[in-house]
Amino acid sequence: MEQATYKGYVLWGHAIEQQEELLAPARYAGSGTITRERKFIEASGILGVFESDEEAQNAGLAWARAWVDSDR
């Protein structure tokens, strides 16, 4: 899990390991969560499946930044 602070929000990028077969390389589902003052604000759901945990976490953080920047 990767954390970032952005415009007063705390953003979280998540990587959830997905392994379909025992010998297959692991892949990672990415998602994002937004909190403010320790309260849940929004979550993305699964954004896609990525080759590395870092890519998955970055996708979650990117989604969260875009949500904060949107005209909710």
DSSP file (Angstrom, degrees, kcal/mol; ACC not computed):
  #  RESIDUE AA STRUCTURE BP1 BP2  ACC     N-H-->O    O-->H-N    N-H-->O    O-->H-N    TCO  KAPPA ALPHA  PHI   PSI    X-CA   Y-CA   Z-CA
    1    1 A M              0   0    0      0, 0.0     2,-0.4     0, 0.0    13,-0.2   0.000 360.0 360.0 360.0 134.8    0.0    0.0    0.0
    2    2 A E  E     -A   13   0A   0     11,-2.5    11,-3.0    55,-0.1     2,-0.4  -0.929 360.0-158.2-116.4 138.3    1.3    3.4   -1.0
    3    3 A Q  E     +A   12   0A   0     -2,-0.4     2,-0.3     9,-0.2     9,-0.2  -0.900  13.7 170.6-119.3 145.0    0.2    6.6    0.7
    4    4 A A  E     -A   11   0A   0      7,-2.2     7,-3.7    -2,-0.4     2,-0.4  -0.989  26.7-133.6-147.1 149.9    0.4   10.3   -0.5
    5    5 A T  E     +A   10   0A   0     -2,-0.3     2,-0.3     5,-0.2     5,-0.2  -0.904  30.0 172.3-103.8 134.5   -1.0   13.6    0.8
    6    6 A Y  E >   -A    9   0A   0      3,-2.6     3,-2.2    -2,-0.4    -2,-0.0  -0.930  62.6 -24.8-150.2 117.4   -2.7   15.7   -1.8
    7    7 A K  T 3  S-     0   0    0     -2,-0.3     3,-0.1     1,-0.3    -2,-0.0   0.842 126.9 -45.8  50.1  42.1   -4.7   19.0   -1.4
    8    8 A G  T 3  S+     0   0    0      1,-0.3    29,-0.3    28,-0.0     2,-0.3   0.416 119.4 106.0  85.9  -1.9   -5.6   18.1    2.2
    9    9 A Y  E <   -A    6   0A   0     -3,-2.2    -3,-2.6    27,-0.1     2,-0.6  -0.753  65.8-133.4-105.7 155.1   -6.6   14.5    1.4
   10   10 A V  E     -AB   5  35A   0     25,-2.9    25,-2.6    -2,-0.3     2,-0.3  -0.960  26.8-160.4-106.8 123.5   -4.7   11.3    2.2
   11   11 A L  E     -AB   4  34A   0     -7,-3.7    -7,-2.2    -2,-0.6     2,-0.4  -0.803   5.3-161.6-107.8 144.3   -4.6    9.0   -0.8
   12   12 A W  E     -AB   3  33A   0     21,-2.5    21,-2.0    -2,-0.3     2,-0.5  -0.991   5.1-160.0-128.3 130.9   -3.9    5.3   -0.8
   13   13 A G  E     -AB   2  32A   0    -11,-3.0   -11,-2.5    -2,-0.4     2,-0.3  -0.950  17.7-159.7-108.0 127.8   -2.9    3.2   -3.7
   14   14 A H  E     - B   0  31A   0     17,-3.1    17,-1.4    -2,-0.5     2,-0.4  -0.831  13.6-165.7-112.3 144.6   -3.5   -0.5   -3.2
   15   15 A A  E     - B   0  30A   0     -2,-0.3     2,-0.6    15,-0.2    15,-0.2  -0.991   7.0-169.1-126.2 121.4   -2.0   -3.6   -4.9
   16   16 A I  E     - B   0  29A   0     13,-2.5    13,-2.8    -2,-0.4     2,-0.1  -0.946  25.6-123.3-114.9 116.0   -3.8   -6.9   -4.4
   17   17 A E  E     - B   0  28A   0     -2,-0.6     2,-0.5    11,-0.2    11,-0.3  -0.333  26.2-168.9 -63.6 132.4   -1.9  -10.0   -5.6
   18   18 A Q  E     + B   0  27A   0      9,-4.0     9,-2.4    -2,-0.1     2,-0.4  -0.989  10.2 172.4-122.8 121.4   -3.7  -12.1   -8.2
   19   19 A Q        +     0   0    0     -2,-0.5     7,-0.1     7,-0.2     3,-0.1  -0.910   9.6 179.8-134.4 107.7   -2.3  -15.5   -9.1
   20   20 A E  S    S+     0   0    0     -2,-0.4     2,-0.3     5,-0.3    -1,-0.1   0.888  74.0  26.0 -75.0 -39.6   -4.5  -17.7  -11.3
   21   21 A E  S >  S-     0   0    0      4,-0.2     3,-0.9     1,-0.1    -1,-0.1  -0.926  80.2-119.3-126.4 151.5   -2.1  -20.6  -11.4
   22   22 A L  T 3  S+     0   0    0     -2,-0.3    -1,-0.1     1,-0.3    -2,-0.0   0.867 114.3  36.2 -56.7 -41.5    0.5  -21.8   -9.0
   23   23 A L  T 3  S+     0   0    0      2,-0.1    -1,-0.3    -3,-0.0     3,-0.1   0.479  95.2 104.1 -94.5  -2.4    3.4  -21.5  -11.4
   24   24 A A  S <  S-     0   0    0     -3,-0.9     3,-0.1     1,-0.1     2,-0.0  -0.491  83.1 -98.9 -76.9 147.9    2.1  -18.3  -13.2
   25   25 A P        -     0   0    0      0, 0.0    -5,-0.3     0, 0.0    -4,-0.2  -0.374  44.8-104.0 -64.7 145.4    3.7  -15.0  -12.4
   26   26 A A        -     0   0    0     -7,-0.1     2,-0.3    -3,-0.1    -7,-0.2  -0.399  36.5-168.3 -69.1 145.5    1.8  -12.9   -9.9
   27   27 A R  E     -B   18   0A   0     -9,-2.4    -9,-4.0    -2,-0.1     2,-0.4  -0.855  13.2-131.7-127.4 166.6   -0.1   -9.9  -11.2
   28   28 A Y  E     -BC  17  50A   0     22,-2.9    22,-3.4    -2,-0.3     2,-0.4  -0.975   0.6-142.6-132.2 128.8   -1.7   -7.2   -9.1
   29   29 A A  E     -BC  16  49A   0    -13,-2.8   -13,-2.5    -2,-0.4     2,-0.4  -0.708  27.1-146.5 -81.8 137.0   -5.1   -5.6   -9.1
   30   30 A G  E     +BC  15  48A   0     18,-2.3    17,-3.4    -2,-0.4    18,-0.6  -0.836  25.8 157.1-109.7 145.5   -4.9   -1.9   -8.4
   31   31 A S  E     -B   14   0A   0    -17,-1.4   -17,-3.1    -2,-0.4     2,-0.3  -0.965  23.9-137.4-154.0 167.9   -7.4    0.4   -6.5
   32   32 A G  E     -B   13   0A   0     13,-0.4    12,-2.5    -2,-0.3    13,-0.4  -0.950   8.2-165.9-133.2 153.0   -7.4    3.7   -4.7
   33   33 A T  E     -BD  12  43A   0    -21,-2.0   -21,-2.5    -2,-0.3     2,-0.4  -0.990   7.5-154.5-136.3 144.4   -8.9    5.0   -1.5
   34   34 A I  E     +BD  11  42A   0      8,-3.0     7,-2.8    -2,-0.3     8,-1.4  -0.975  15.8 173.2-122.3 132.0   -9.3    8.6   -0.3
   35   35 A T  E     -BD  10  40A   0    -25,-2.6   -25,-2.9    -2,-0.4     2,-0.3  -0.912  12.1-166.1-129.5 160.8   -9.6    9.8    3.3
   36   36 A R  E >  S- D   0  39A   0      3,-2.1     3,-1.7    -2,-0.3   -27,-0.1  -0.950  78.0  -6.2-148.2 128.4   -9.7   13.2    5.0
   37   37 A E  T 3  S-     0   0    0     -2,-0.3     3,-0.1   -29,-0.3   -28,-0.1   0.897 130.3 -57.6  51.1  43.6   -9.1   13.8    8.7
   38   38 A R  T 3  S+     0   0    0      1,-0.2     2,-0.4   -28,-0.0    -1,-0.3   0.607 113.0 120.3  65.7  15.8   -9.1   10.0    9.1
   39   39 A K  E <   -D   36   0A   0     -3,-1.7    -3,-2.1     0, 0.0    -1,-0.2  -0.909  69.7-111.0-112.7 138.6  -12.6    9.6    7.6
   40   40 A F  E     +D   35   0A   0     -2,-0.4    -5,-0.2    -5,-0.2     3,-0.1  -0.424  39.1 167.5 -63.1 134.1  -13.3    7.5    4.5
   41   41 A I  E     -     0   0A   0     -7,-2.8     2,-0.3     1,-0.4    -6,-0.2   0.733  57.5 -21.4-113.4 -53.0  -14.3    9.7    1.5
   42   42 A E  E     -D   34   0A   0     -8,-1.4    -8,-3.0     0, 0.0    -1,-0.4  -0.992  46.2-156.4-159.6 154.1  -14.3    7.5   -1.6
   43   43 A A  E     -D   33   0A   0     -2,-0.3   -10,-0.2   -10,-0.2   -12,-0.0  -0.974  12.4-145.9-135.7 152.3  -12.9    4.2   -3.0
   44   44 A S        -     0   0    0    -12,-2.5     2,-0.2    -2,-0.3   -11,-0.1   0.800  25.1-139.3 -88.5 -30.8  -12.3    3.2   -6.6
   45   45 A G        -     0   0    0    -13,-0.4   -13,-0.4     2,-0.0     2,-0.4  -0.468  63.6 -23.2  82.8-174.7  -13.0   -0.5   -6.9
   46   46 A I        -     0   0    0     -2,-0.2   -15,-0.2     1,-0.2     3,-0.1  -0.553  56.8-174.0 -74.3 126.5  -10.6   -2.4   -9.1
   47   47 A L        -     0   0    0    -17,-3.4     2,-0.3     1,-0.4    -1,-0.2   0.631  58.4 -60.5 -93.7 -18.0   -9.0   -0.2  -11.7
   48   48 A G  E     -C   30   0A   0    -18,-0.6   -18,-2.3     2,-0.0     2,-0.4  -0.912  54.2 -80.3 157.2 178.1   -7.2   -2.9  -13.7
   49   49 A V  E     -C   29   0A   0     -2,-0.3     2,-0.3   -20,-0.2   -20,-0.3  -0.951  45.1-168.6-115.4 133.4   -4.6   -5.7  -13.4
   50   50 A F  E     -C   28   0A   0    -22,-3.4   -22,-2.9    -2,-0.4    -2,-0.0  -0.792  32.0-123.6-125.5 159.7   -0.9   -4.8  -13.5
   51   51 A E  S    S+     0   0    0     -2,-0.3     2,-0.3   -24,-0.2    -1,-0.1   0.745  94.7  31.2 -74.9 -25.4    2.4   -6.6  -13.9
   52   52 A S  S  > S-     0   0    0    -24,-0.1     4,-1.8     1,-0.1     5,-0.1  -0.930  75.0-123.1-134.0 158.0    3.9   -5.1  -10.7
   53   53 A D  H  > S+     0   0    0     -2,-0.3     4,-2.6     1,-0.2     5,-0.2   0.856 113.3  57.2 -65.3 -33.7    2.6   -4.0   -7.3
   54   54 A E  H  > S+     0   0    0      2,-0.2     4,-2.5     1,-0.2    -1,-0.2   0.914 105.9  48.6 -64.6 -42.7    4.2   -0.6   -7.9
   55   55 A E  H  > S+     0   0    0      2,-0.2     4,-2.0     1,-0.2    -1,-0.2   0.909 112.4  49.3 -61.9 -42.1    2.2   -0.1  -11.1
   56   56 A A  H  X S+     0   0    0     -4,-1.8     4,-1.8     2,-0.2   -42,-0.3   0.922 112.4  46.6 -64.1 -44.9   -1.0   -1.1   -9.3
   57   57 A Q  H  X S+     0   0    0     -4,-2.6     4,-2.3     1,-0.2    -2,-0.2   0.905 111.1  52.3 -64.3 -41.6   -0.4    1.3   -6.4
   58   58 A N  H  X S+     0   0    0     -4,-2.5     4,-2.6     1,-0.2    -1,-0.2   0.870 106.7  53.4 -63.3 -36.8    0.4    4.1   -8.8
   59   59 A A  H  X S+     0   0    0     -4,-2.0     4,-2.4     2,-0.2    -1,-0.2   0.908 109.0  49.5 -63.1 -41.5   -2.8    3.6  -10.7
   60   60 A G  H  X S+     0   0    0     -4,-1.8     4,-2.1   -29,-0.3    -2,-0.2   0.907 112.4  46.9 -63.5 -42.6   -4.7    3.9   -7.4
   61   61 A L  H  X S+     0   0    0     -4,-2.3     4,-2.5     2,-0.2    -2,-0.2   0.895 111.4  51.5 -66.6 -40.0   -2.9    7.1   -6.5
   62   62 A A  H  X S+     0   0    0     -4,-2.6     4,-2.3     2,-0.2    -2,-0.2   0.916 110.3  49.1 -62.8 -43.4   -3.5    8.5  -10.0
   63   63 A W  H  X S+     0   0    0     -4,-2.4     4,-2.4     1,-0.2    -1,-0.2   0.927 111.2  50.2 -60.2 -44.6   -7.2    7.7   -9.7
   64   64 A A  H  X S+     0   0    0     -4,-2.1     4,-2.3     2,-0.2    -2,-0.2   0.902 110.0  49.3 -64.1 -42.2   -7.4    9.4   -6.3
   65   65 A R  H  X S+     0   0    0     -4,-2.5     4,-2.2     1,-0.2    -1,-0.2   0.923 111.3  50.0 -61.8 -43.2   -5.7   12.5   -7.5
   66   66 A A  H  X S+     0   0    0     -4,-2.3     4,-1.2     2,-0.2    -2,-0.2   0.894 109.4  51.7 -62.5 -39.7   -8.0   12.7  -10.5
   67   67 A W  H >< S+     0   0    0     -4,-2.4     3,-0.6     1,-0.2     5,-0.3   0.935 110.3  48.0 -63.1 -45.6  -11.0   12.3   -8.1
   68   68 A V  H 3< S+     0   0    0     -4,-2.3    -1,-0.2     1,-0.2    -2,-0.2   0.888 113.9  47.7 -61.4 -39.3   -9.8   15.1   -5.9
   69   69 A D  H 3< S+     0   0    0     -4,-2.2    -1,-0.2    -5,-0.2    -2,-0.2   0.645  95.3  97.1 -77.6 -15.3   -9.3   17.4   -8.9
   70   70 A S  S << S-     0   0    0     -4,-1.2     2,-1.4    -3,-0.6    -3,-0.0  -0.221  87.6-109.0 -73.7 164.0  -12.7   16.6  -10.5
   71   71 A D              0   0    0      1,-0.2    -1,-0.1     0, 0.0    -2,-0.1  -0.516 360.0 360.0 -89.5  66.2  -15.7   18.8  -10.1
   72   72 A R              0   0    0     -2,-1.4    -1,-0.2    -5,-0.3    -2,-0.0   0.535 360.0 360.0 -47.0 360.0  -17.5   16.4   -7.8
